[in-house]
Amino acid sequence: MGLDLLVLSLSRFLAGQYRGPVEDLAQRIGTPKPDAPEELARERVRRIREDLERRVGRPLDWTEEGEAALSVQYQYGALQALRAYAALQEYPLDGPGGAPSFDEKHPSLMKVYHQNAPTRYRHLIEHSDCDGFYVPCDFPDPLPCREILDAPARRESLWGRCFDWAFRTTALHGIALMTGTWKELRRELRAGKEESRLIRRLRRESPYPRRKEDPPPRVPRGKSLYDWGNVGSSIRLLAELDGLNERLRIRRDWGELGSGETAAPEGDPLGDVKYGWSVLHYAARVSVEKRLPLVLDG
């Protein structure tokens, strides 16, 4: 799957009125491009803004006018590496055999993800890594955002789900046998089960209280629920990244690098972390400067 960072109005994003960074060069990978009618897109943004303002308790000011200000490629791995590095500053944990690589399985990050450990990097860590958005408004904590859409939810029959599972399982077994990767597949499945057990154990042993979450809204018949996850503040995100840079000491972000320059020298053990910081800082900075939302499009 691809991941793009876009700085543009939410209504323009929902209407699909933007061009991804490699749209002219390759077929889109991942979720389909949004294609809501322009009037509907603006109405959805109006309702989203009203819901966020109700949660914050005051007006939120961002612009919905103008062209897209930024469209840049990003990497899931770099974002997770950056989050893991941030979590490590608060919870310096090592895995078996020493310090593990910076990824979503880093024990410091797992502590925040699965044990509700408090963090001063909430807008960086407590946000989806593949979708959702940030708005250039200042509020302390990420806000849950859910929409009730007029279109009914897509439903699939039990028979259809069973048939789909049987087809995919049979195809998977056949491919594995033909390509000689059955052992590797079994190893991956075993690793997935072990990770699930670890996550359950972390949650069970968590010393931190479980956070209260708003129950999902009641969805009227004929409508559907769209969950954006947590909405972040790009102002707070930028401040968190600047604070993290006291350790990284990066002098320029991605938008300030010259031709041929990179975020980190080759072989730098923090290369993924620095790349992740550099691109995300650039996007958050443009979001704040232009007063436009920052959207993750994956």
C-alpha positions as CSV (number, residue, x, y, z in Angstrom):
1,M,0.0,0.0,0.0
2,G,1.1,3.5,-0.7
3,L,1.1,6.4,1.8
4,D,0.9,10.1,0.8
5,L,0.9,13.2,2.9
6,L,-1.5,15.9,1.6
7,V,-2.0,19.5,2.8
8,L,-5.3,20.6,1.4
9,S,-8.9,21.4,2.3
10,L,-10.9,18.5,3.6
11,S,-13.7,19.2,1.1
12,R,-11.2,19.0,-1.8
13,F,-9.9,15.7,-0.5
14,L,-13.3,14.2,-0.1
15,A,-14.3,15.3,-3.6
16,G,-11.1,13.8,-5.0
17,Q,-9.9,17.2,-6.3
18,Y,-6.2,16.6,-5.8
19,R,-3.4,14.8,-7.5
20,G,-1.2,12.3,-5.6
21,P,2.6,12.6,-5.8
22,V,3.0,9.7,-8.2
23,E,-0.5,9.8,-9.8
24,D,0.8,10.5,-13.3
25,L,3.5,7.7,-13.0
26,A,1.7,4.8,-11.5
27,Q,-1.7,3.3,-10.8
28,R,-3.1,4.2,-7.4
29,I,-2.3,1.7,-4.6
30,G,-4.4,1.2,-1.5
31,T,-7.9,2.7,-0.9
32,P,-9.9,4.2,-3.8
33,K,-9.7,7.9,-4.3
34,P,-12.6,9.8,-2.7
35,D,-15.2,11.0,-5.2
36,A,-18.0,12.7,-3.2
37,P,-19.9,15.5,-5.0
38,E,-18.5,18.9,-4.2
39,E,-21.6,20.1,-2.3
40,L,-21.8,16.9,-0.3
41,A,-18.1,17.1,0.5
42,R,-18.5,20.7,1.9
43,E,-21.5,19.6,3.9
44,R,-19.6,16.7,5.4
45,V,-16.8,19.1,6.4
46,R,-19.3,21.4,8.0
47,R,-20.6,18.6,10.1
48,I,-17.1,17.4,11.0
49,R,-16.1,20.9,12.1
50,E,-19.3,21.3,14.2
51,D,-18.6,17.9,15.9
52,L,-15.0,18.8,16.7
53,E,-16.0,22.2,18.0
54,R,-18.6,20.6,20.3
55,R,-15.8,18.4,21.8
56,V,-13.3,21.2,22.2
57,G,-16.0,23.7,23.4
58,R,-14.9,26.6,21.2
59,P,-14.7,27.5,17.4
60,L,-12.0,25.9,15.4
61,D,-10.6,28.0,12.6
62,W,-9.0,26.5,9.4
63,T,-9.5,27.3,5.8
64,E,-11.3,25.3,3.2
65,E,-10.3,27.4,0.3
66,G,-7.5,27.3,-2.2
67,E,-5.4,24.7,-4.0
68,A,-3.5,21.8,-2.4
69,A,-0.4,23.1,-0.8
70,L,1.6,19.9,-0.5
71,S,1.5,16.4,-1.9
72,V,4.5,14.2,-0.9
73,Q,5.2,10.4,-0.6
74,Y,5.8,9.0,2.8
75,Q,6.5,5.5,4.3
76,Y,4.6,3.5,7.0
77,G,7.9,2.2,8.3
78,A,9.4,5.6,8.7
79,L,6.4,6.8,10.6
80,Q,6.4,3.8,12.9
81,A,10.2,4.2,13.4
82,L,9.7,7.8,14.4
83,R,6.9,6.9,16.9
84,A,9.1,4.1,18.4
85,Y,12.0,6.6,18.8
86,A,9.6,9.0,20.5
87,A,8.3,6.3,22.9
88,L,11.8,5.2,23.7
89,Q,12.6,8.7,25.1
90,E,9.9,8.2,27.7
91,Y,10.1,4.4,28.2
92,P,13.7,3.2,27.5
93,L,13.0,-0.5,27.0
94,D,15.1,-3.1,25.2
95,G,13.9,-6.3,23.7
96,P,15.5,-9.8,24.1
97,G,19.2,-9.6,23.1
98,G,19.5,-5.9,23.2
99,A,17.9,-2.9,21.6
100,P,15.5,-3.9,18.8
101,S,15.0,-2.0,15.5
102,F,12.7,1.0,15.5
103,D,9.3,-0.3,14.3
104,E,5.7,-0.9,15.5
105,K,6.9,-3.8,17.6
106,H,9.4,-1.8,19.6
107,P,8.6,-2.6,23.3
108,S,8.6,1.1,24.2
109,L,5.9,1.8,21.5
110,M,4.0,-1.4,22.4
111,K,3.7,0.0,25.9
112,V,1.9,3.1,24.6
113,Y,-0.1,1.2,22.0
114,H,-1.3,-1.6,24.2
115,Q,-0.9,-0.6,27.8
116,N,-2.3,2.9,27.7
117,A,1.0,4.3,28.9
118,P,0.8,8.2,29.0
119,T,2.9,10.0,26.5
120,R,3.8,13.6,25.7
121,Y,3.7,12.7,22.0
122,R,0.0,12.0,21.8
123,H,-0.6,13.7,18.4
124,L,2.3,11.8,16.9
125,I,1.6,8.4,18.3
126,E,-2.2,8.3,18.9
127,H,-3.2,8.7,15.3
128,S,-3.8,6.3,12.4
129,D,-0.7,5.5,10.4
130,C,-2.6,5.2,7.1
131,D,-5.6,7.6,7.1
132,G,-7.3,10.4,9.0
133,F,-6.2,14.0,9.3
134,Y,-4.8,16.8,11.4
135,V,-6.3,20.3,11.5
136,P,-4.2,23.5,12.1
137,C,-6.0,24.3,15.4
138,D,-4.7,24.0,18.9
139,F,-6.3,21.5,21.3
140,P,-4.5,19.3,23.9
141,D,-5.6,15.8,23.0
142,P,-6.4,13.9,19.7
143,L,-10.2,13.9,19.2
144,P,-12.3,11.0,18.0
145,C,-14.2,11.8,14.8
146,R,-17.2,9.8,13.4
147,E,-19.6,10.6,10.7
148,I,-23.1,9.4,10.1
149,L,-23.4,9.1,6.3
150,D,-26.7,8.9,4.3
151,A,-25.6,5.9,2.3
152,P,-26.5,2.5,3.9
153,A,-23.6,0.3,5.0
154,R,-22.4,-2.3,2.6
155,R,-23.5,-5.7,3.9
156,E,-22.4,-9.1,2.8
157,S,-24.2,-12.4,3.5
158,L,-22.8,-15.0,5.7
159,W,-22.7,-17.4,2.8
160,G,-20.7,-14.8,0.8
161,R,-18.2,-14.3,3.6
162,C,-17.8,-18.1,4.0
163,F,-17.3,-18.5,0.2
164,D,-14.8,-15.7,0.1
165,W,-12.8,-17.2,3.1
166,A,-12.8,-20.7,1.5
167,F,-11.6,-19.3,-1.8
168,R,-8.9,-17.2,-0.3
169,T,-7.7,-20.0,1.9
170,T,-7.6,-22.5,-1.0
171,A,-5.8,-20.1,-3.2
172,L,-3.3,-19.2,-0.5
173,H,-2.5,-22.9,0.1
174,G,-2.1,-23.5,-3.6
175,I,0.2,-20.6,-4.1
176,A,2.3,-21.6,-1.1
177,L,2.6,-25.2,-2.3
178,M,3.5,-24.1,-5.9
179,T,6.1,-21.6,-4.9
180,G,7.6,-23.7,-2.1
181,T,6.8,-21.1,0.6
182,W,4.5,-23.1,2.7
183,K,7.1,-23.3,5.6
184,E,7.6,-19.5,5.4
185,L,3.8,-19.0,5.5
186,R,3.4,-21.2,8.5
187,R,6.2,-19.3,10.2
188,E,4.5,-16.0,9.6
189,L,1.2,-17.4,10.9
190,R,2.9,-18.7,14.0
191,A,4.6,-15.3,14.5
192,G,1.2,-13.6,14.2
193,K,-0.3,-15.8,16.9
194,E,2.7,-15.1,19.2
195,E,2.3,-11.4,18.7
196,S,-1.5,-11.7,19.5
197,R,-0.6,-13.5,22.7
198,L,1.9,-10.8,23.6
199,I,-0.6,-8.0,23.0
200,R,-3.2,-9.8,25.2
201,R,-0.6,-10.2,28.0
202,L,0.5,-6.6,27.8
203,R,-3.1,-5.4,28.1
204,R,-3.7,-7.8,31.0
205,E,-0.6,-6.7,32.9
206,S,-1.0,-2.9,32.2
207,P,-0.4,-0.8,35.3
208,Y,-2.3,2.1,33.7
209,P,-6.1,2.6,33.8
210,R,-8.0,2.0,30.7
211,R,-9.1,5.2,29.0
212,K,-12.7,6.0,28.7
213,E,-13.9,6.0,25.1
214,D,-17.1,7.4,23.8
215,P,-19.5,4.7,22.7
216,P,-20.2,4.6,19.0
217,P,-23.2,6.6,18.0
218,R,-26.5,5.0,17.2
219,V,-26.8,4.6,13.4
220,P,-30.3,5.1,12.0
221,R,-31.6,2.5,9.6
222,G,-30.5,3.2,6.0
223,K,-27.4,5.1,7.1
224,S,-23.8,4.1,7.9
225,L,-21.0,5.0,10.2
226,Y,-17.6,6.3,9.0
227,D,-14.9,6.4,11.6
228,W,-12.0,8.7,11.0
229,G,-10.2,7.6,14.2
230,N,-8.5,10.3,16.1
231,V,-8.1,13.7,14.6
232,G,-4.9,15.5,15.6
233,S,-3.7,19.1,15.8
234,S,-1.0,19.9,13.4
235,I,0.0,22.7,15.7
236,R,0.6,20.2,18.5
237,L,2.2,17.7,16.2
238,L,4.7,20.3,15.0
239,A,5.5,21.2,18.7
240,E,6.0,17.5,19.5
241,L,8.3,17.0,16.6
242,D,10.3,20.2,17.5
243,G,10.6,18.8,21.1
244,L,11.8,15.4,19.8
245,N,14.4,17.2,17.6
246,E,16.2,18.3,20.7
247,R,17.5,14.7,20.7
248,L,17.8,14.2,16.9
249,R,19.3,17.6,16.2
250,I,18.1,17.8,12.6
251,R,18.8,21.3,11.2
252,R,16.4,21.2,8.2
253,D,13.3,19.3,7.3
254,W,12.4,17.7,4.0
255,G,11.1,21.0,2.4
256,E,14.4,22.8,3.2
257,L,16.8,20.2,1.8
258,G,18.6,21.0,-1.4
259,S,18.8,18.8,-4.5
260,G,20.6,15.6,-3.8
261,E,20.6,16.2,0.0
262,T,19.1,13.5,2.3
263,A,17.7,13.6,5.9
264,A,20.5,11.3,7.2
265,P,23.8,10.0,5.8
266,E,24.0,6.4,4.5
267,G,24.4,3.9,7.2
268,D,23.0,6.1,10.0
269,P,21.3,3.8,12.5
270,L,18.6,6.4,13.0
271,G,18.2,6.9,9.2
272,D,14.5,5.8,9.1
273,V,13.7,7.9,12.2
274,K,15.3,11.0,10.7
275,Y,13.6,10.5,7.4
276,G,10.3,10.1,9.2
277,W,10.8,13.2,11.2
278,S,12.0,15.3,8.2
279,V,9.0,14.6,6.0
280,L,6.4,14.7,8.7
281,H,7.8,18.0,10.1
282,Y,7.7,19.5,6.6
283,A,4.0,18.5,6.2
284,A,3.0,19.7,9.6
285,R,4.8,23.0,9.1
286,V,3.1,23.7,5.8
287,S,-0.3,22.8,7.4
288,V,0.2,25.4,10.1
289,E,1.6,28.0,7.7
290,K,-1.2,27.6,5.2
291,R,-4.0,26.9,7.8
292,L,-5.0,23.8,5.8
293,P,-5.6,20.3,7.1
294,L,-2.9,17.6,6.8
295,V,-4.4,14.4,5.4
296,L,-2.8,10.9,5.5
297,D,-3.9,9.1,2.3
298,G,-3.0,5.4,2.4
